[in-house]
Amino acid sequence: MAALLPLHIYMRELEKLLAEEIERLKDNLSLGHLETHAEYKYQAGKVAGLRAAQDCLVEADRICRERL
């Protein structure tokens, strides 16, 4: 079984992955790589969902820091 990583390392990597995926999706949206309006809406929804996940990470971090 793999050793557990310190939480701050995990959080930082997750934040980076979310940001990278958001940028990739935004590039697809802005460069016109999507052929239908449905595809555009789906990709825009994914961006919104990932941003909501980022907000949850920030809030979880704030709550944890308050408890220390």
Protein Blocks (a to p, Z undefined) as FASTA:
>chain_A
ZZdddfklmmmmmmmmmmmmmmmmmmmmmnopafbfklmmmmmmmmmmmmmmmmmmmmmm
mmmmmmZZ
